[in-house]
Amino acid sequence: MDHLGRIGFSEEQADLLEVAENFCRERSPMEKVRTLLEDDAGYDTAVWEEIAKLGWLGIAIPEEFGGAGLSLAEAVPVIEAMGRYLLAGPFIPTTLAAQLLCDGGSDAQKAAWLQKIAGGAIATLALSEPDGRWDDTEIAATAVKNADGYRLSGVKTFVGDAAQAEIILVSVKLDDAPALMLVEKSALPETALRRETIIDETRRSYELTLDGVTAPASALMDQDRAAMALERLRLAATLLGTAEMVGGNRAVIDYTIDYLTTRKQFGKTIGSYQALKHPTVDAYTMFEQARSHLYAAAHCFNEQGTGEIATRMAKAQAEKSLSYAADRAIQFHGGFGFTYECDAHLYRRRAIWHASQFGDAAWQKEKLAALLF
């Protein structure tokens, strides 16, 4: 960890990483990951309860609302460990929803929900739409004020773990300006949610149809802060997604090395051949670069300008690094690597998933060009 100390790897992060890695290793062996691929919920509810008791859901929630009062930087090592062991569950969407509430919720909404989230209540976000845009200024879903509150319309996609969530934070246009609605899942019609088929089978994602959904006046979050809250939320999602990719990156490299040092061909372990050895070293070098970018971004995340630059750089590097390492793992496993039984494809699928969420590497670099030049 010495090389990370120079970029802000704190004692709190080191302690959380050690505890989280031990927890995830024990609770999420690969056999269990495979079993949960077929589970309706997609995660172990008993493990989720343990996570809540450990206090991880409250890491970045203020103490006045039952949290630890730390920052997203301390959530990063926990998510890195989850990514390494493919531990399934709604941790990222719930953590992000809590951050959106902190930044854009009313005092009443924070008081009503943040302590529940810190205690284990599941929350999620409905930001994406069928056109796949990564721009918060282009929102097609709408809210129209009426005598009882608001009437919503439109379609949202990639709503993570919506079937298990208690609340869904929805982005809409209200009076031609971005707005956020806190919608309780229990208020949705039965037909509002439809399970989506996505590339990352360790996740559960839903399409949310808002047509016919009504919300009380108290559901509207602070509209004056909505645009700012959405902008910060997308950067937070980029940071946490990067942490998950970095964890997966390390795991797929370990998986590859284990195979290269045990499989023999022509009387020699195949890892001794330069054609396999050199790309594996390249994969590890790229991983170290991605991990350094990640913790640099976590360290300066709240610094205006610098935080955004570091976070976008980290996402671009992590996506490239995980994709490369998983591709090499699939190829090095030969014919077996192209079967469903090879675990390497789970990490390749995760890289593709994260590329679709909150901006892929090319999009991040486009944003960086505007920030740097």
N, C-alpha and C positions, 0 to 999 in steps of 0.2 A: 504493500500500500504506500510505500514511501514516495513513489513517483506521483501519486494522487495528492499527497499532502501539500504539494506546491500549488495545487489548483483548488484548494479549499475542501479537501475530504476531511470532514470533522470527526471527532470522537463519537458523537451521536450517530453519525452515518455508519461508522465502522461497527459500532455495537449493534445497530439495527440490522446491518447486513449479515453479521454472524448469526444472530438469532433467527432472522428470516430464512437464511440458507439452511440451517438445521431443521427448521419447521417445515419448509417446503420439500426438502429431501425426504423427510419421513412421511409427510401427508400426501405427496404427489409422485409416487414411483410411476414409471412408464406404464406398467400394467393397469394402474388405476386411471391414468390419462386416457388410455385406449378404451377402457370400460365406459368412461364418462362421455365419450364421443357419441354413444348411443342413448344417453340419458336425456330425458325431456328437458330438465332444467339445465343440464350441462355442467353442474358443479355439485359438490358434496355440502349439503346444508349444515352438517355437523362441523365441518371444517370452517365454514363461514362463521358459525357461532364462536368458534375458538379464535378466529381472527378478530372478531368484535371484542372479545374478552381481553385480548392482548393490547387493545387500544389503538390498533393500526388505523382504524377508520377515522379516528379523531386526531391523527398526527398534525394535520394542517388546519384544524378547527380551533378557533379561539377558546381559551380556558373558560370564559364566561358562558359558553354554550356546551360545556362538558368535554372539550377537547384538550389536547396537550399544548396547544398554543405555539407549535413549531411552524415549519414552512414546508412547501412542496419539496424542498431539497432533502428533507428527512424522509419523504415518501419514496424518493427515487431508489434507494438501496432495497427497500421492501419489494418494489415492483421489479427490480432487476432480478432478485431471487425468484420471484414468481415466474418471470419469463424464462429463467434458466431451467426450471423444473416443470414448466407448462401447467402450473397450478391454475385451475379454472375457477372462475367466479366473477362477480360483478364489482370487483374492487376498484378498477379504474373508472368506470362510469359513475360509481357512487362517490368516489373521491372528487371527481370533476364536478359533479352536481353540487356537492358541498361548497366547492370553491366559487361556483357561479352564484350560489345563494349568498355567500359572504360578500361578493363583489356587487351583486345587483338586487338582492332581496330586500324587502322592507324589514323593519325591526320586528314586526309581528311574525313574518314568515321565518326569519332566522330563529326567533324564540320557539316557534312551533316545531321546526324540523331539524335544526342542526344537532340538537342533543339526541334526537331519535336516530339520526344517521350515525353519530358517534357510537351509539349503542347497538347498531346492527341493522337499522332500517335500510332497505335498498332503494336507491334513487338512480335516475338515469337522465339522459339528454336526448332531445329530438331536434337536431339542428340540420341534418342532411336532407336533401330533397332529390327527387328522381333525376333532375338534370345534372347531378353530380358536381355542382359548383362548390368551390372552396372559398367563396366570398360572402361575408355576412351582409353586405349591402344588397345582395340579390336574393331576397326572400319571397317566395311565391305564396306561402301559407299566410292567411289573413285572420284578423280578429276584428269584429264589428261590434261596437257598443250597442246594447239594448237596455230595456228597462230593468232586467234582472242581472245584468253583468255583461258577458261577451259571448258572441256566437263565433265559433272557429270554423275554418274551412281550409282544405288543402291536404297534402300528403307528405309525410316524413318517412325517411328511410334510414336504415342502419341504427335503429333505436336499440341499444344493447340491453339485454336482460329485461326487456319491458314487461314480460309476463310475470316476473317475480317482483318488480318494483312497486313501491308504495306511491311514489310521486315521479312525474315526468316533467322536466323543464323544457318547454317548447318555445322555439323562436318563431315569431310571426311579424307581419307588418300591421301596424295599427296607426291609422291616420297618416299613412304613407311614411312611417318611421319605424325602425326596428323596435321590437318589444319582446318581452319574455313573459310567458304564462306558466304558473305553477299548477299543473293539472294532477289531481289525485287519480290514480289508476282505477280506483273503485267507481269513479264517476264516468268511465268510458263505456260505451256500448260494447256488447260482447263481440261484435263484428269489427271493432276498431283496429284490432291487432291481427296481423298475419305473419306467421313465421317465414323468414327469408332463408334461402339457400345461399350460403356464403362460402368463400374459399377456405377460411380458417374454421375447421370443424370443432375446435375447442371452444368456440364462442357461440352465443345465441343472439340472433339479431332479428328485429321485427320491423315491418312496415306499419306505420300508424296513419290511419285515415281520420282526419279531423272533421270531416263533413258530418254535421249533426251533433257535434260536441259543444256543450255550453259550459261556461265557467263563471263563477261568481265574481263580483267586483274585486274581492280580496285576492283573486288569483293573479292579478296583474302585478308584476315586479316593478321596481323603480324604473320607469321608462327613461328618465333623464340619464340614467347610468347604463342603460341596456347596451348601447353601441360599445362603450368602453369595456363593459363586463364580457361581452362576446369576444372582443379582440383579445383580451387577456386569457379568456378561457381556451381559445384556440391555441395560443402559445403553451398554455399549461398542458393541454392534450398532446401537443407535439413533444413536450418534454417527457411526459409519462410514457407515451408510446415508444419513444427512443429508449427509455430505461428497459422496457420489456424486450425490445429487439436486442439490446446489448446482452441481456441475460441469455436469450436464446442463442445468440452468436457464440458465446462461450460454450454452451451445451453442445451445439452441433460440431464444433471443433473437437471437443473431448470425444464425442461419438465417432468422429472420423479417425482420430488418432488411435482409439481403442481397436478399431478394425484394421488399420494399417500395421499395427504392431502385433497382431495375432494371425491375420490371414497370410498364408504362405503360397507362393507360386514359384515353380522351378527351384524349390529347395531353399528359398529365401523369403523372409517377411516382405510383403509388398511395399512397406514403408521405407525400405532401404533403397528403392528405385528413385532416382532424381526426378523423374516425371511426375511422381506423386509427392515426393518430399518437398520440393520447392514451392508448389502451389499451397501446400499446407502451411508452410512458413509464411507465405504471403497472406493467407487467411488470418493467421494469428497476429501478424503485424497490423493488418487493417482493423482487427478487433481491438487491439490496444489503442489505436488512434480513435476509434469510435467511443471507447470507454472514457478516454481522457476528455474528449469533446463533451460527453455526457455530464461528467462531474464539474467541468468548467462551466457548462450552461446552468447546472443546478446551483452552483456557487453564486453566480451573478444574475440569476433569473429576474430578480426584482429591480435590477439596475436599468433605468430607462436607456433604450438604444442598445447598450452592450448586451443586455439579457436576450433581446430578440435576435441579435446577430449570432450569439453563441448557441441559442436553441435551434435556430434554423440550420446552422452548420452541423450541429450534432445529429439532427434528423437525417440530413442528406448523407452523412458519413455512415450512420448506423444502418440505413436501408441498403446502401451499397455493400457494406461489409457483411451483413447477414445474408443477403442474396448470393454473394460470391461464395461464402463458406458453405451454405446449404447446397448450392449447385455442385460444388466440388464433392461434397459428401455423397450426393446422389450418384454422380458419375463414378467416383472411386469404388462404390459398392457394386459396380457392374450391373448385370441383369437384375439382381435383387434390389438395387437402388431404385428401379423404376416400378417396383411393386408397392402395393398399399401397405405391406408389412414393414417396409423400411421407415424408420422413425425420422429420417432426414427430411422427408417431404412435409412433415408437420411444421418444421421450421421454415421451409421455403414458402409454404402457404401463409405463414404468419408474416413474412416479409412482404408478400403481395398484398395482404390485408392492410398492413400499416401504410403501404404506398397509396392505398385508396382513401385513407382517412387523414383529413387536415393537411393535405398537400404532399405529393410525392417528392422525390429528390430533385427532379428537374424544376418543379414549381418552387421549392425552397431556394434553389440557386437563383431563380429569376427574382425572387423577393430580395435575396442577398445582394444581387447586383444593384438594385435600387437603393439599398441601404449603404453600400460600400463605395459606390462610384458616383 
